[in-house]
């Protein structure tokens, strides 16, 4: 499902216009993004939790040259599904 299909589904299920559904989705994405940038977690009970973790710097191998390289430390976004969502997907 792409963004347009998600907007259409949201509009149909919530009885909204597609314009309002797009505004709601954009606001949700923006709010979650801002919270993650600040380092906060976003927990939606039954759906899941978005969070940021830090990956430490590590040594890797360039597959083309087989030389060792240093992979820099970075922050990554993680999502852990909630119990209700996990049960629905089973």
NUGU-235552 format. One line per field, with one value per residue (C-alpha): residue number from 1; residue in three letters; x, y, z. Coordinates in nm, 3 decimals, always signed. Example, Ala and Ser with C-alpha at 12.3 -4.5 7.8 and 13.67 -1.06 7.14 Angstrom:
! residues 2
k 1 2
r ALA SER
X +1.230 +1.367
Y -0.450 -0.106
Z +0.780 +0.714
***
This chain:
! residues 90
k 1 2 3 4 5 6 7 8 9 10 11 12 13 14 15 16 17 18 19 20 21 22 23 24 25 26 27 28 29 30 31 32 33 34 35 36 37 38 39 40 41 42 43 44 45 46 47 48 49 50 51 52 53 54 55 56 57 58 59 60 61 62 63 64 65 66 67 68 69 70 71 72 73 74 75 76 77 78 79 80 81 82 83 84 85 86 87 88 89 90
r UNK UNK UNK UNK UNK UNK UNK UNK UNK UNK UNK UNK UNK UNK UNK UNK UNK UNK UNK UNK UNK UNK UNK UNK UNK UNK UNK UNK UNK UNK UNK UNK UNK UNK UNK UNK UNK UNK UNK UNK UNK UNK UNK UNK UNK UNK UNK UNK UNK UNK UNK UNK UNK UNK UNK UNK UNK UNK UNK UNK UNK UNK UNK UNK UNK UNK UNK UNK UNK UNK UNK UNK UNK UNK UNK UNK UNK UNK UNK UNK UNK UNK UNK UNK UNK UNK UNK UNK UNK UNK
X +0.000 +0.141 +0.057 -0.227 -0.389 -0.352 -0.517 -0.806 -0.851 -0.840 -1.096 -1.332 -1.302 -1.329 -1.589 -1.351 -1.275 -0.949 -0.814 -0.890 -0.746 -0.425 -0.400 -0.451 -0.186 +0.062 +0.001 +0.054 +0.379 +0.505 +0.417 +0.584 +0.892 +0.930 +0.897 +1.159 +1.401 +1.373 +1.458 +1.111 +0.922 +0.579 +0.360 +0.024 -0.137 -0.240 -0.060 +0.305 +0.591 +0.825 +1.163 +1.519 +1.822 +2.190 +2.408 +2.772 +3.053 +3.181 +3.422 +3.284 +3.415 +3.368 +3.228 +3.380 +3.737 +3.735 +3.904 +3.808 +3.615 +3.483 +3.108 +3.016 +2.782 +2.426 +2.075 +1.806 +1.428 +1.279 +0.919 +0.792 +0.444 +0.193 +0.009 -0.317 -0.138 +0.079 -0.229 -0.410 -0.113 -0.079
Y +0.000 +0.337 +0.679 +0.748 +0.412 +0.471 +0.813 +0.661 +0.385 +0.634 +0.857 +0.565 +0.414 +0.746 +0.908 +1.192 +1.364 +1.263 +1.613 +1.583 +1.230 +1.356 +1.641 +1.393 +1.155 +1.437 +1.572 +1.224 +1.171 +1.518 +1.475 +1.132 +1.260 +1.561 +1.343 +1.096 +1.378 +1.494 +1.140 +1.058 +0.733 +0.725 +0.449 +0.369 +0.109 -0.197 -0.079 -0.043 +0.176 +0.393 +0.471 +0.571 +0.360 +0.424 +0.185 +0.194 +0.240 -0.090 -0.243 -0.385 -0.519 -0.355 -0.643 -0.508 -0.463 -0.689 -0.406 -0.333 -0.012 +0.173 +0.215 +0.529 +0.530 +0.638 +0.664 +0.439 +0.435 +0.116 -0.003 -0.274 -0.405 -0.410 -0.724 -0.644 -0.574 -0.883 -1.099 -0.956 -1.029 -1.393
Z +0.000 -0.096 +0.051 -0.192 -0.122 +0.252 +0.224 +0.026 +0.287 +0.574 +0.403 +0.344 +0.694 +0.880 +0.655 +0.567 +0.241 +0.079 +0.146 +0.518 +0.531 +0.365 +0.618 +0.905 +0.771 +0.709 +1.061 +1.209 +1.021 +1.116 +1.484 +1.504 +1.319 +1.548 +1.856 +1.730 +1.644 +2.007 +2.119 +2.253 +2.199 +2.039 +2.183 +2.028 +2.256 +2.056 +1.742 +1.837 +1.950 +1.744 +1.895 +1.813 +1.898 +1.842 +1.648 +1.752 +1.502 +1.371 +1.124 +0.803 +0.474 +0.136 -0.074 -0.396 -0.272 +0.037 +0.231 +0.590 +0.637 +0.939 +0.947 +1.141 +1.439 +1.361 +1.497 +1.350 +1.382 +1.520 +1.529 +1.760 +1.685 +1.970 +2.077 +1.894 +1.564 +1.599 +1.663 +1.358 +1.132 +1.244
***
